[in-house]
Amino acid sequence: MKNNTKTNKLAIASFVLGLIPLIMIAFPWLISETFDAIYLSTVLFYLPLFLSFVFGIISLVKIRKDNSQKGKIYAVAGIIFSVLTVLIVFVSSVLLVRSLAEW
């Protein structure tokens, strides 16, 4: 008997796109050496971040409506990666501003 459930492609896209900004945060020297233009690295950071969140929400709605689709864990992970990245950027920005104010 063959299982006809398919993994939602938007959920997988959300997961993969959510990893890109986290990799950029973890290994900033790879990005700075690879891309000279600031705007290009900004696009490579914020566009996947935004798309990961949006794709995750859309795929969760689709998975909830269609029980034959799988991939809820990928969608949730993509959303968590997006939120975690925003928190990391926010906290690091606050710490930078505080340290510059004391300097």
Disulfide bonds with the S-S distance in Angstrom:
none
